Amino acid sequence: MSLFQKILLLLVIVGGVNWGIYGIWAFDAVGWLFGGSLSWLARAVFILVGLAAIALIPTLFMSKPSESRDAQ
């Protein structure tokens, strides 16, 4: 997994944790951290999380490289 994909995955995890917190306690952690859910900074984070999720869709269809190729 490349560094870029790891960053994308981290953003998606942040979004998932935020949704979990919102679902359990009705609290928007990203909005709270960045000055309200309608602030430009919080909206930018929401957009980045969404774009990261879209960018990771092709990884669902990638085949895992075989173990024998790694050993060579």
Secondary structure, DSSP 8 states (H G I E B T S, - for coil): --HHHHHHHHHHHHHHHHHHHHHHH---HHHHHTTSTTSHHHHHHHHHHHHHHHHHGGGGG-----HHHHH-
